Structure formats: structure tokens, C-alpha cells
Amino acid sequence: MRFEQELKVIKRAVDEIIPLEDLLAKLEKSEKSGQPLRIKFGIDPTGYDVHLGHLVPIRKMRDFQDLGHTGVIIIGDFTAQIGDPTGRDESRPPLTREEILANSEKYMDQLYTVLKPEQTEVRWQSEWFGSMGMAEVLKLMGKFTLAQFMAHDTFRTRFEAGLALGLHEIMYPLLQGYDSVAITSDVELGATEQKFNILCGRDMQRHHGQEQQVAVLSPILTGTDGVNKMGKSLNNYIAVFDTPADKFGKIMSIPDSLILNYFKYAANADEEKLEEVTSELAKGTNPMLLKKRLAREIVGFYHGEEAAEGAQKAFEQLFSKREIPEEMPELSVSEPLIRICKLLTESGLCSSSGEAKRLVQGGGVSVDGLRIGSTDAEIEVRDGMVLRAGKRKFLRLRKN
């Protein structure tokens, strides 16, 4: 089969390709013309924290770049002000232009930990929607029917439940579809929950006389809790900007049932490696050993092999030998007494008072090895005492 090796790479960590025969035709056309394919992925900069779940399709874009193609990131500065309703029961609040710009810059910094900048094109929706008049918008709307959009699971579910569903939200798939026309997309990447929107892009290109893009759909990565979709609100995520030690520790905390899933989708392992891991699991190999290998591969990809080795040594020192790390951040405290939740948030160990309270209530906070049982507890600060938050975060307190 032609392009067998390329397809092995492209199919890795992918659930569905629609349609496969079109992808083969595009690869052949690209080879003959010498023109790289244009691989589209859209970001909706309603926030800027990127986690490994977000990067499943981005690592697929990197696979395409390694095959010589061009990644095109669409920054949805228009749709961010609408809010993608996909998978949500309520609409998102709009963002200001300044918020969108700030989020987009931080978002791209994180994507470049995976993507090759020299093979990445960044485009803004305002390039084409900023000058589009009402007549053109109405023409776009006339190419689709309300019945088509109400077939979308999320729209239908919200409508039937009597929840708010703005007409502007129904426009979202249409706008995302026109992005494909604007950049002449060959392939659009996305999560399986984006299937409806990406197929709208195929229809939109057909209406405009363009060759239709191929949909390459990746699964949604399960969070470290082994139950829910990875996300910040559930604190079950591994962030791009987590330290090597935090990434390593979080990966080691996943349920054994996620080992193969994370090798496939978070580490982008090839078929040979997946078969090896599957065989090891079947033989009853200690899951801890496989998690260490998984953690080394993921941390090594984002931070380098030296950092991965250091993270493993720190983990083993902390959890295998039950020791606290020799080096840790320090914080000077001038107050003789300080509430534990205030200390957790002001030190940066927790991002909010809500997170601090949940951590204390869950038994995850201790001072010099003594667990703090109340969110109202006050700590008498002594020079050199060690505050521990969760399994991997330590802070040495210095008395001013």
C-alpha cells in the first residue's frame, strides 16, 4: 500500500479519519506537486492553561510537520466572543479583545513546546471576518438549514432541556467551517466531540468550490483520576507548564487502568511500543515500573532526558525512601500566626482559597509531618518548618 509508513504515523493516537481515501489522494497530490498539506487546528482562547489533553491533536500536528507538512493554527478571536457550546450545558461569557490577545500569546508559548515554529502558520479569524459584511454572512447562513444544526447533540440536548441557546451559538460551526475555506485547509484536527463542526468545514468548502478537507479525530484524554475528562476544574490535569517533578508525580498517580491509554494518547507511542506495554501488563509486570517508563517518556519529550532522569530520582527519593527533598522553595513569613488557607494561596501552592480548603479537607496538607485537619487552623511559624501540600509540593518557611 502506498504511503504505508506515513499512514502508520498519522493513524497513531487517532480514532477516526473521514474519509481515509481522500487523505491518501491528498498525500499523493502533495508528493507529486511538492506542496505540503495544510493541517488546521483551531484554538478558542477563552483561557490559556494548556494540559496534555489539549495536546493530543497538537502532537498529531507535529507528526504531520515531521512528514513535511504545514501546521496552521487558527486563533478564534471571533468565536471566543461567542463561546463554543460543544460539550457544555451553558454558553460561555464573552471576552474582551485584550483578554483574547493575552490568552493567545500564552497559549502559543505552550503549543511551541510541541510544534516546529518554522512549519507553523498562525492566523486570526479577524483577518476574514473583520471585513465580512452582512450580505456575505447571510449567504453563508443560506448554505445550511436549521435542521442540520439541531441534529448536533449539544444543541438538541440544550433545546430539549429548555436551556438557553442563543442564535449566535448556532453560528459557531458555520464560522469554524468558513475558517477552513479562508486558509484552504487540507486536514482539520480535533477531538471526537468536534466531529460535527469539522464536517461542517467539509460542507463549507464544497459550497465554495474547494477540495474538501479530511477530518482527523482524536479521543478526549481521561484525567489523572481515571474517571473524568482531563480538566483544570476537577484538578485532574497535567499542565504543559508543570515542572518535570510535578509531571512525573502526576503520571505516577494515575490508576493502573490508564497506563496503556496514556502511552497511546499522552506519550504518542507507536504500535511496537504499545504491543510491548500490552504484553507486559498481561504478564503481570509491576504497574509502577511501567508508569515510571511512561513518566520518563512524557517528561523527556517536554523537558529533555536530563530533566526526566532528575524527576525520577526526586520521585524515588520522596516516595520510595519516604524522604523530603533536600532542595525546595522558601518563603519568608512576617506574621507570627497565619491561617493555613491564606498561607497556601499566598505561597502559590494553591491557586485559590477554594483549592486550599479542598486540599486541607482531603488530608493533603501537613506541617513538619503533622497533618492539618481544619481549614480554620492557624500556623505558628517557626524558622525552617516544612509545609507540604499534596503529594509533591513542599515549601520551607522562613521567619522574618
Backbone torsions as a table, in degrees:
resi	resn	phi	psi	omega
1	MET	NA	132.3	178.6
2	ARG	-67.0	146.8	179.0
3	PHE	62.0	29.0	-178.7
4	GLU	-60.4	-45.5	-179.2
5	GLN	-67.0	-40.4	178.6
6	GLU	-62.5	-41.7	-179.3
7	LEU	-67.1	-32.8	176.6
8	LYS	-59.5	-42.5	179.8
9	VAL	-69.3	-45.5	-175.9
10	ILE	-66.6	-38.9	-177.4
11	LYS	-74.1	-16.4	-177.7
12	ARG	-62.7	129.9	179.7
13	ALA	59.8	33.4	178.8
14	VAL	-123.8	138.2	179.4
15	ASP	-89.4	-36.8	-172.6
16	GLU	-154.3	141.8	173.5
17	ILE	-124.5	122.6	-174.4
18	ILE	-127.3	114.2	-15.6
19	PRO	-95.5	150.2	-176.8
20	LEU	-62.5	-39.0	-177.3
21	GLU	-64.0	-31.8	176.6
22	ASP	-68.7	-36.7	177.9
23	LEU	-63.4	-44.0	177.9
24	LEU	-59.9	-41.6	179.3
25	ALA	-64.1	-39.3	179.8
26	LYS	-68.0	-39.8	178.0
27	LEU	-62.8	-40.3	179.1
28	GLU	-66.6	-43.0	178.9
29	LYS	-62.2	-41.6	179.5
30	SER	-63.5	-41.8	179.8
31	GLU	-63.1	-42.5	-177.5
32	LYS	-71.0	-39.3	-175.9
33	SER	-86.0	-21.3	-174.9
34	GLY	78.6	5.3	179.8
35	GLN	-94.1	124.2	178.6
36	PRO	-66.2	150.3	173.5
37	LEU	-70.6	153.1	178.7
38	ARG	-103.6	115.0	-172.9
39	ILE	-105.3	113.1	-170.9
40	LYS	-97.6	139.9	168.4
41	PHE	-146.5	130.5	-178.7
42	GLY	-102.7	139.9	174.2
43	ILE	-116.6	141.6	179.4
44	ASP	-109.5	97.9	-168.6
45	PRO	-76.2	55.2	175.6
46	THR	-79.6	-9.1	176.0
47	GLY	-155.9	-176.8	-179.4
48	TYR	-135.9	-1.1	176.9
49	ASP	-78.0	119.8	-179.5
50	VAL	-109.5	131.6	178.4
51	HIS	-119.9	176.6	-174.4
52	LEU	-63.6	-25.6	175.4
53	GLY	-64.4	-40.8	176.7
54	HIS	-62.4	-29.0	-171.3
55	LEU	-88.8	0.7	176.6
56	VAL	-60.0	-51.7	176.2
57	PRO	-70.6	-27.3	178.8
58	ILE	-68.5	-38.0	175.0
59	ARG	-66.0	-29.0	174.3
60	LYS	-69.0	-37.7	174.8
61	MET	-61.2	-39.9	177.9
62	ARG	-63.0	-38.0	175.9
63	ASP	-57.9	-45.3	178.2
64	PHE	-63.5	-39.5	177.6
65	GLN	-62.2	-40.9	178.8
66	ASP	-63.9	-23.4	176.3
67	LEU	-88.2	2.7	174.3
68	GLY	101.7	7.7	-175.5
69	HIS	-99.0	172.4	-173.6
70	THR	-106.0	128.3	174.6
71	GLY	-88.2	132.7	178.8
72	VAL	-120.8	112.5	177.7
73	ILE	-94.5	121.8	175.8
74	ILE	-96.9	120.2	175.6
75	ILE	-92.1	115.3	-172.8
76	GLY	-81.4	67.5	-178.3
77	ASP	-71.4	-17.7	172.1
78	PHE	-87.4	-49.4	-176.7
79	THR	-68.7	-23.5	176.0
80	ALA	-64.5	-23.9	178.5
81	GLN	-89.0	-4.2	173.9
82	ILE	-101.1	-50.0	-178.8
83	GLY	96.8	114.0	177.9
84	ASP	-70.0	118.6	-178.2
85	PRO	-80.2	-2.5	-173.5
86	THR	-54.7	121.0	175.5
87	GLY	76.0	8.9	-179.1
88	ARG	-121.7	153.4	-179.2
89	ASP	-93.8	-12.8	-178.6
90	GLU	-133.0	157.4	178.7
91	SER	-78.1	156.6	179.8
92	ARG	-88.0	149.9	173.4
93	PRO	-72.6	148.5	179.8
94	PRO	-70.2	157.0	177.6
95	LEU	-108.9	156.7	173.2
96	THR	-80.2	162.4	178.7
97	ARG	-60.5	-39.4	-179.2
98	GLU	-64.3	-40.7	178.4
99	GLU	-63.7	-40.9	179.7
100	ILE	-63.2	-44.7	-179.6
101	LEU	-63.0	-44.3	-179.3
102	ALA	-64.9	-45.0	179.7
103	ASN	-62.6	-40.9	-177.1
104	SER	-63.7	-41.3	179.7
105	GLU	-62.8	-45.1	-179.9
106	LYS	-67.8	-36.8	179.7
107	TYR	-61.8	-46.8	-177.4
108	MET	-66.7	-34.9	175.9
109	ASP	-55.0	-37.9	-178.3
110	GLN	-78.4	-37.3	178.5
111	LEU	-64.6	-30.8	-179.4
112	TYR	-73.4	-4.2	170.0
113	THR	-72.4	-15.2	179.4
114	VAL	-114.5	-47.1	-172.3
115	LEU	-79.9	156.1	173.0
116	LYS	-87.8	114.6	-177.7
117	PRO	-57.0	-36.8	-177.1
118	GLU	-69.9	-15.0	177.9
119	GLN	-116.1	21.5	-179.0
120	THR	-120.1	128.1	177.2
121	GLU	-109.8	128.5	-179.4
122	VAL	-109.1	124.3	-178.8
123	ARG	-126.2	151.1	179.5
124	TRP	-113.1	138.5	178.9
125	GLN	-59.5	-29.3	-179.2
126	SER	-62.4	-17.6	176.7
127	GLU	-60.3	-35.9	-179.1
128	TRP	-111.1	-34.3	-179.3
129	PHE	-80.7	-22.3	-177.9
130	GLY	-61.9	-29.0	-177.6
131	SER	-111.3	6.5	-177.2
132	MET	-78.5	129.3	-178.9
133	GLY	-89.8	170.9	-177.8
134	MET	-60.7	-37.2	-179.2
135	ALA	-60.6	-41.8	179.6
136	GLU	-68.2	-38.1	178.1
137	VAL	-62.1	-43.9	-179.8
138	LEU	-65.0	-34.7	176.6
139	LYS	-64.0	-41.6	177.9
140	LEU	-62.3	-45.1	-178.4
141	MET	-63.3	-32.4	-178.1
142	GLY	-69.8	-11.5	-179.5
143	LYS	-85.6	-6.1	-178.7
144	PHE	-131.8	161.6	179.0
145	THR	-114.0	158.1	177.3
146	LEU	-62.6	-35.7	179.3
147	ALA	-59.5	-39.2	178.0
148	GLN	-59.5	-44.8	-175.4
149	PHE	-76.3	-31.0	178.4
150	MET	-76.0	-8.1	172.2
151	ALA	-76.8	-15.2	176.8
152	HIS	-64.8	124.1	-174.8
153	ASP	-51.8	-46.3	-175.4
154	THR	-66.3	-44.9	178.9
155	PHE	-61.2	-46.7	-176.7
156	ARG	-63.3	-44.0	-178.2
157	THR	-62.4	-45.2	179.9
158	ARG	-65.4	-40.0	-179.7
159	PHE	-64.7	-45.9	-178.3
160	GLU	-67.6	-27.5	179.0
161	ALA	-84.4	-2.1	179.4
162	GLY	76.5	17.0	179.0
163	LEU	-83.1	158.5	-179.5
164	ALA	-62.1	134.2	177.1
165	LEU	-142.9	99.9	-177.3
166	GLY	-75.0	148.6	176.7
167	LEU	-61.5	-30.8	179.7
168	HIS	-64.8	-29.3	179.8
169	GLU	-72.0	-34.9	177.6
170	ILE	-63.7	-24.2	177.7
171	MET	-71.5	-17.9	-172.8
172	TYR	-55.8	-51.7	179.7
173	PRO	-60.5	-34.0	179.0
174	LEU	-64.0	-44.4	179.6
175	LEU	-66.5	-43.5	178.2
176	GLN	-62.5	-37.1	178.3
177	GLY	-65.3	-39.0	179.6
178	TYR	-67.7	-28.0	174.7
179	ASP	-53.6	-39.2	-178.6
180	SER	-65.0	-36.0	176.1
181	VAL	-66.9	-45.5	-175.2
182	ALA	-61.0	-34.7	-176.9
183	ILE	-107.4	5.1	-178.4
184	THR	52.8	60.0	-176.6
185	SER	-70.0	137.7	173.6
186	ASP	-96.4	-37.0	-178.3
187	VAL	-139.4	133.8	172.3
188	GLU	-114.8	131.5	178.9
189	LEU	-98.2	150.0	176.2
190	GLY	178.5	169.7	176.1
191	ALA	-74.3	161.3	-179.2
192	THR	-57.7	-29.6	179.9
193	GLU	-70.8	-10.3	178.7
194	GLN	-95.4	7.0	-174.6
195	LYS	-55.1	-46.3	-178.9
196	PHE	-58.3	-48.9	-176.8
197	ASN	-64.4	-40.8	-177.8
198	ILE	-68.9	-37.5	176.8
199	LEU	-68.7	-29.3	172.0
200	CYS	-60.5	-35.8	176.8
201	GLY	-62.5	-39.3	175.8
202	ARG	-61.0	-46.0	179.5
203	ASP	-62.6	-41.8	-178.9
204	MET	-63.5	-41.1	177.9
205	GLN	-64.1	-40.1	178.2
206	ARG	-61.0	-43.3	179.3
207	HIS	-62.7	-27.1	-178.9
208	HIS	-98.5	10.9	176.0
209	GLY	74.2	18.9	178.7
210	GLN	-95.8	156.8	170.8
211	GLU	-65.3	133.8	-172.9
212	GLN	-76.4	141.7	178.5
213	GLN	-72.3	162.6	175.6
214	VAL	-102.8	136.8	177.2
215	ALA	-91.7	124.7	175.7
216	VAL	-117.7	107.5	-169.2
217	LEU	-106.9	130.0	178.8
218	SER	-108.6	156.4	180.0
219	PRO	-76.4	167.6	174.3
220	ILE	-86.4	128.3	-177.5
221	LEU	-75.9	129.6	176.2
222	THR	-71.8	143.7	-179.0
223	GLY	-73.5	174.7	-176.3
224	THR	-65.9	-13.2	176.8
225	ASP	-77.8	-11.9	178.1
226	GLY	79.1	7.3	-175.0
227	VAL	-124.8	-53.3	-171.1
228	ASN	-101.8	161.9	173.0
229	LYS	-57.1	138.2	179.9
230	MET	-60.1	130.1	-179.9
231	GLY	-168.3	154.2	-176.6
232	LYS	-67.6	-36.4	-175.1
233	SER	-62.7	-28.2	-179.9
234	LEU	-97.0	0.4	179.9
235	ASN	53.3	40.3	179.6
236	ASN	-122.1	33.4	-172.2
237	TYR	-117.9	160.1	173.5
238	ILE	-118.3	111.0	-173.9
239	ALA	-82.8	150.7	175.8
240	VAL	-58.2	-41.8	-176.3
241	PHE	-90.2	9.7	168.5
242	ASP	-60.7	148.9	176.6
243	THR	-67.1	161.0	175.5
244	PRO	-54.5	-40.8	-179.7
245	ALA	-64.5	-41.4	179.3
246	ASP	-66.8	-43.0	178.1
247	LYS	-59.7	-46.7	-177.6
248	PHE	-60.5	-47.9	-177.5
249	GLY	-64.3	-40.1	179.5
250	LYS	-65.7	-40.2	178.3
251	ILE	-64.6	-39.1	178.9
252	MET	-65.7	-19.5	-176.7
253	SER	-88.6	-6.6	-176.6
254	ILE	-67.9	152.5	175.1
255	PRO	-62.7	151.5	180.0
256	ASP	-58.0	-29.8	-178.2
257	SER	-64.8	-16.4	-178.6
258	LEU	-95.1	-3.4	-173.6
259	ILE	-56.7	-53.0	-178.1
260	LEU	-65.4	-40.9	178.7
261	ASN	-58.3	-43.7	-178.4
262	TYR	-72.7	-34.9	173.8
263	PHE	-59.8	-40.4	-175.3
264	LYS	-75.1	-47.4	-170.3
265	TYR	-102.6	-30.4	179.6
266	ALA	-92.5	-32.8	179.9
267	ALA	-100.8	-6.3	177.0
268	ASN	56.8	40.5	-176.3
269	ALA	-68.0	147.9	178.3
270	ASP	-82.2	175.8	-175.1
271	GLU	-60.3	-41.1	-178.3
272	GLU	-61.5	-44.4	-179.4
273	LYS	-68.1	-38.6	178.9
274	LEU	-64.4	-39.7	177.5
275	GLU	-63.7	-39.1	179.3
276	GLU	-64.3	-45.5	179.8
277	VAL	-65.2	-41.9	178.1
278	THR	-58.8	-43.4	179.6
279	SER	-64.5	-42.1	179.5
280	GLU	-63.0	-41.4	178.4
281	LEU	-64.3	-41.2	-179.7
282	ALA	-65.5	-32.4	-179.5
283	LYS	-78.3	-9.8	179.7
284	GLY	87.6	22.3	176.0
285	THR	-57.7	140.3	179.8
286	ASN	-53.7	119.0	-179.0
287	PRO	-56.3	-30.2	179.5
288	MET	-58.3	-38.8	179.8
289	LEU	-66.6	-40.4	179.1
290	LEU	-68.8	-36.6	177.5
291	LYS	-65.7	-37.6	177.7
292	LYS	-63.4	-39.7	178.1
293	ARG	-65.3	-43.2	178.1
294	LEU	-60.7	-47.5	-178.9
295	ALA	-62.7	-40.8	178.4
296	ARG	-60.3	-42.2	-177.2
297	GLU	-68.1	-43.2	-178.5
298	ILE	-70.0	-46.7	179.1
299	VAL	-64.3	-39.6	178.7
300	GLY	-61.9	-37.6	179.8
301	PHE	-63.5	-42.9	-174.9
302	TYR	-88.1	-25.4	-172.2
303	HIS	-127.3	-10.2	-177.6
304	GLY	100.1	157.7	-174.2
305	GLU	-65.4	-36.7	-179.4
306	GLU	-63.4	-42.7	178.7
307	ALA	-66.2	-37.4	178.9
308	ALA	-64.8	-41.0	178.2
309	GLU	-63.9	-42.8	178.6
310	GLY	-64.3	-39.1	179.0
311	ALA	-64.6	-38.7	179.2
312	GLN	-67.0	-43.0	179.0
313	LYS	-62.3	-41.3	179.4
314	ALA	-64.7	-40.6	178.5
315	PHE	-62.8	-47.0	-178.1
316	GLU	-65.1	-35.9	177.4
317	GLN	-65.2	-40.7	-174.7
318	LEU	-76.0	-43.2	-171.8
319	PHE	-103.4	-33.4	179.4
320	SER	-80.1	-38.1	-178.5
321	LYS	-99.0	-2.7	179.1
322	ARG	56.6	40.1	179.0
323	GLU	-110.7	158.3	171.1
324	ILE	-90.2	153.5	-178.1
325	PRO	-65.4	149.3	179.6
326	GLU	-69.5	-36.6	-178.6
327	GLU	-114.1	137.7	178.0
328	MET	-156.5	160.6	176.7
329	PRO	-61.4	154.9	177.7
330	GLU	-122.8	152.3	178.9
331	LEU	-137.1	129.0	176.0
332	SER	-86.7	130.6	-178.8
333	VAL	-123.1	125.6	-177.6
334	SER	-91.7	-23.2	-178.3
335	GLU	-78.1	135.4	177.9
336	PRO	-69.6	-32.4	176.2
337	LEU	-126.8	136.7	-179.7
338	ILE	-144.8	137.5	178.9
339	ARG	-65.7	140.7	-173.9
340	ILE	-61.8	-41.1	-178.9
341	CYS	-67.7	-36.2	176.5
342	LYS	-65.2	-41.4	179.4
343	LEU	-63.6	-41.2	-179.2
344	LEU	-65.3	-40.0	-178.3
345	THR	-78.2	-43.5	-178.0
346	GLU	-67.8	-26.6	178.6
347	SER	-81.4	-13.9	-178.1
348	GLY	86.9	1.6	177.5
349	LEU	-67.9	-28.3	174.5
350	CYS	-126.9	144.7	-175.9
351	SER	-84.2	-14.1	-179.1
352	SER	-154.6	164.0	178.2
353	SER	-66.6	-31.7	177.2
354	GLY	-63.7	-43.6	178.0
355	GLU	-63.9	-40.5	-179.8
356	ALA	-62.4	-43.7	-179.9
357	LYS	-63.6	-43.0	-180.0
358	ARG	-63.2	-38.2	-179.1
359	LEU	-67.0	-42.3	178.0
360	VAL	-64.3	-46.8	-178.8
361	GLN	-62.6	-28.7	178.7
362	GLY	-84.9	2.7	178.9
363	GLY	77.4	22.3	-174.9
364	GLY	-98.0	11.4	-177.8
365	VAL	-124.1	133.2	177.3
366	SER	-143.9	156.7	175.5
367	VAL	-125.8	120.7	-176.0
368	ASP	50.5	39.3	176.0
369	GLY	85.6	-5.1	-180.0
370	LEU	-99.6	121.9	-176.4
371	ARG	-68.2	139.0	176.2
372	ILE	-92.6	120.7	-172.9
373	GLY	-99.2	-10.9	-175.4
374	SER	-128.4	139.7	177.5
375	THR	-71.3	-15.0	178.8
376	ASP	-93.9	2.1	-176.4
377	ALA	-62.3	142.9	174.1
378	GLU	-111.9	136.8	-176.6
379	ILE	-102.7	128.4	172.1
380	GLU	-85.3	111.8	-171.6
381	VAL	-75.3	127.1	172.7
382	ARG	-121.0	142.5	-177.0
383	ASP	-61.4	127.6	175.6
384	GLY	92.3	-4.1	-179.7
385	MET	-67.6	151.3	-174.9
386	VAL	-111.1	122.3	176.1
387	LEU	-98.0	128.9	178.9
388	ARG	-117.0	130.1	179.4
389	ALA	-123.7	112.1	-176.3
390	GLY	74.7	-157.8	-175.4
391	LYS	-87.0	-24.4	-167.8
392	ARG	-125.0	-3.5	-175.1
393	LYS	-105.7	127.2	-179.3
394	PHE	-130.0	149.1	178.2
395	LEU	-146.3	129.5	176.4
396	ARG	-94.6	127.3	-177.0
397	LEU	-93.7	136.1	176.3
398	ARG	-118.3	132.4	-177.6
399	LYS	-88.5	124.9	-180.0
400	ASN	-76.2	NA	NA
